[in-house]
Amino acid sequence: MHDAARTVAAARDDYDLLRANALSPDATPAMITSLLKEFRA
């Protein structure tokens, strides 16, 4: 477990960035379907 302030702050920043760029639950299946169609083409 990491408890150093710098490590925790960096992990929290990474998590916040991922959440900010994540798709909504409704948009996720459409994106996956689109990627599958591209991959199979």
C-alpha positions as CSV (number, residue, x, y, z in Angstrom):
1,M,0.0,0.0,0.0
2,H,1.3,3.4,-0.9
3,D,0.9,6.1,1.7
4,A,3.5,8.7,0.6
5,A,1.7,12.0,-0.1
6,R,3.3,12.4,-3.5
7,T,2.4,8.9,-4.6
8,V,-1.2,9.3,-3.4
9,A,-1.5,12.7,-5.1
10,A,-0.2,11.3,-8.4
11,A,-2.6,8.3,-8.2
12,R,-5.5,10.6,-7.5
13,D,-4.6,12.9,-10.4
14,D,-4.4,9.9,-12.7
15,Y,-7.8,8.6,-11.5
16,D,-9.4,12.1,-12.0
17,L,-8.0,12.3,-15.5
18,L,-9.4,8.9,-16.4
19,R,-12.8,9.8,-15.0
20,A,-12.9,13.1,-16.9
21,N,-12.2,11.3,-20.2
22,A,-14.4,8.3,-19.6
23,L,-17.5,7.7,-21.7
24,S,-20.9,7.6,-20.2
25,P,-22.3,4.1,-19.4
26,D,-24.8,4.6,-22.3
27,A,-22.1,5.6,-24.8
28,T,-19.7,2.7,-23.9
29,P,-21.5,-0.1,-25.8
30,A,-21.8,2.0,-28.9
31,M,-18.1,2.8,-28.9
32,I,-17.2,-0.9,-28.4
33,T,-19.5,-1.9,-31.2
34,S,-17.9,0.7,-33.5
35,L,-14.4,-0.5,-32.6
36,L,-15.4,-4.1,-33.3
37,K,-16.7,-3.2,-36.7
38,E,-13.5,-1.3,-37.6
39,F,-11.4,-4.2,-36.3
40,R,-13.3,-6.8,-38.4
41,A,-13.2,-4.7,-41.6
